Amino acid sequence: MKATREPVAGHYLNLELLGRPHRLYVEEAGQGVPLLCLHTAGSDTRQYRGLMNDAEITRDFRVIAFDMPWHGKSSPPSGWQTEEYRLTSADYSRMVLEVCDALALDRPVVMGCSIGGRIALVLAMEQATRFRAIIGLQSGATIDPYYELTWLHHPQVHGGEASAAYVSGLMAPSSPDAERWETLWHYMQSGPGIFKGDLYFYRGADGDIREQLSAIDTRVCPLYLLTGEYDYSVSPEDTRAAAERIPGVKFTVMPKLGHFPMSENPALFLTYLKPVLAEIKARG
Amino acid sequence: MTRFSFCAKVRTQMALPLDTLQARASGDAQLARFGLDLDCALLIGDGDTDWLVEIARGKVVRVTKGPLVMPKTDLRLRAASETWTRFLEPVPPPGYHDLLALRRYRRIQIEGDIRLMSAYLFYLKRLFALLRAPDA
């Protein structure tokens, strides 16, 4: 096999996030309209490898993704050993804005999946003027808890394997084996308690934002919601219920995809994403 | 009742080919990968029929069809045969394609040692996925 180098560049960014110094890992590829991509709970930027390696996308878009603090190659803040990691809506949206500022991104497109899909809704509600367009993947305004989170972080259970196993069924059966297991490997590598801490964002005080959705004005910032049909964490019905409260939103169900469209089957996902990006580019 | 409809009814009464589970599981590399040190007694309910699956050191060592007399079990998973029939389709419809998808839509009862289930969830999912293959 001939060795090839991907057109993806990674670097570390030292910055203040949420009032504390952080060392953040950032990846990017391409040039043009900045497209900031947010990974799912308990995972990292590798989920967007398909986008960053697609020449058609990177010709017009500067695709950027960062590992959230505590995730991937971004370390937790100093002093983590005495803290329990718990993501909140306010911290998450502030963090996205602080990263945009640190990278000097001018009205980027933001696209997030799962918890990133939820924060996409929050950003659409509260920060619409900051973004050119917002894309929510697997976005829901509320979720139906169907399993106990205790075992995702417990000394008698391997948290990485348990987290991966709990999310494994969220992918479509037809997604390629190699991409599915790559997606699961990212979960297996997650730090202890981090997937669980991310889910606090869903199940904590910010867990239900249905009543606030009508504040979204898609004339200020276009909003696209795309949901894979095999996702039962945020099902197409869940996204549809959110979409019905948002005038002007564009909602698409993606057959043969699940909760991790960009990672479980990048080739198929891009057939849904490219028309959206073309529309955003045409708007300028 | 015609003979045909009688046969159809018998078929839907029990969906999971658990009598072939031991053969299907034997030598499976994924079960070996995720079944490290697993010892457990698993009760699987398929409609009105209970099965006891005994696993030692990650290997399926015995499968017993009910009726069972107060067996000692670590984990119990029960669903209607109609649910298992859809679960077994080569490409199951959304909501029927995974044990936790069944749980999400309240189509399966899962009781017992949930710590054990969480620690060995990949193993359990593989065990059930093996029942989906057409041959024994």
Chai-1 contact restraints between the chains, C-beta under 6 A:
chainA,res_idxA,chainB,res_idxB,connection_type,confidence,min_distance_angstrom,max_distance_angstrom,comment,restraint_id
A,Y146,B,R103,contact,1.0,0.0,6.0,A-B,restraint_1
A,Y146,B,R104,contact,1.0,0.0,6.0,A-B,restraint_2
A,W151,B,R115,contact,1.0,0.0,6.0,A-B,restraint_3
A,W151,B,S118,contact,1.0,0.0,6.0,A-B,restraint_4
A,V157,B,S118,contact,1.0,0.0,6.0,A-B,restraint_5
A,V157,B,A119,contact,1.0,0.0,6.0,A-B,restraint_6
A,A162,B,S118,contact,1.0,0.0,6.0,A-B,restraint_7
A,A165,B,L121,contact,1.0,0.0,6.0,A-B,restraint_8
A,A165,B,F122,contact,1.0,0.0,6.0,A-B,restraint_9
A,G169,B,D98,contact,1.0,0.0,6.0,A-B,restraint_10
A,G169,B,L100,contact,1.0,0.0,6.0,A-B,restraint_11
A,G169,B,A101,contact,1.0,0.0,6.0,A-B,restraint_12
A,P173,B,V91,contact,1.0,0.0,6.0,A-B,restraint_13
A,P173,B,H97,contact,1.0,0.0,6.0,A-B,restraint_14
A,E229,B,P94,contact,1.0,0.0,6.0,A-B,restraint_15
A,Y230,B,P94,contact,1.0,0.0,6.0,A-B,restraint_16
A,Y232,B,A101,contact,1.0,0.0,6.0,A-B,restraint_17
A,Y232,B,R104,contact,1.0,0.0,6.0,A-B,restraint_18
